[in-house]
């Protein structure tokens, strides 16, 4: 869903600019789909490889 490095995600979580993870077991985390979708929609729209995100 989000094509960025793990270190970027953790940096954004620490900065408070990415949804808070939910613990799923001793070593695992997950994210609420609704929060990820809301975060994605809040991001600036950019053109990638000649296509517009709105057309995806």
C-alpha contacts under 8 A as a table, 3 or more apart, distances in Angstrom:
res1	aa1	res2	aa2	distance
4	X	8	X	6.54
4	X	9	X	7.16
5	X	8	X	5.24
5	X	9	X	6.57
6	X	9	X	5.16
6	X	10	X	6.32
7	X	10	X	5.15
7	X	11	X	6.05
8	X	11	X	5.02
8	X	12	X	6.13
9	X	12	X	5.12
9	X	13	X	6.13
9	X	18	X	7.07
10	X	13	X	4.98
10	X	14	X	6.15
11	X	14	X	5.16
11	X	15	X	6.20
12	X	15	X	4.90
12	X	16	X	6.04
12	X	17	X	5.10
12	X	18	X	5.22
13	X	16	X	5.04
13	X	17	X	5.96
13	X	18	X	4.86
13	X	19	X	6.58
13	X	20	X	6.32
14	X	17	X	7.76
15	X	18	X	7.76
16	X	19	X	7.56
16	X	20	X	7.97
18	X	39	X	7.00
19	X	31	X	7.09
19	X	35	X	6.11
19	X	36	X	6.55
19	X	39	X	7.19
20	X	31	X	7.00
21	X	29	X	5.91
21	X	30	X	5.53
21	X	31	X	4.97
21	X	32	X	7.66
22	X	29	X	5.39
22	X	30	X	5.19
22	X	31	X	5.81
22	X	32	X	7.55
23	X	26	X	7.51
23	X	27	X	7.79
23	X	28	X	5.99
23	X	29	X	4.47
23	X	30	X	6.45
24	X	27	X	7.42
24	X	28	X	5.10
24	X	29	X	5.19
24	X	30	X	6.61
25	X	28	X	5.45
25	X	29	X	7.50
31	X	35	X	7.33
31	X	36	X	6.91
32	X	35	X	5.34
32	X	36	X	6.38
33	X	36	X	5.11
33	X	37	X	6.11
34	X	37	X	5.15
34	X	38	X	6.14
35	X	38	X	5.05
35	X	39	X	6.11
36	X	39	X	5.00
36	X	40	X	6.10
37	X	40	X	5.08
37	X	41	X	6.18
38	X	41	X	5.18
38	X	42	X	6.26
39	X	42	X	5.09
39	X	43	X	6.59
40	X	43	X	5.38
41	X	44	X	7.94
45	X	53	X	6.66
46	X	52	X	6.93
46	X	53	X	6.86
47	X	50	X	6.28
47	X	51	X	5.77
47	X	52	X	4.91
47	X	53	X	6.56
48	X	51	X	5.47
48	X	52	X	6.51
48	X	53	X	7.40
51	X	55	X	7.19
52	X	55	X	5.47
52	X	56	X	7.18
53	X	56	X	5.39
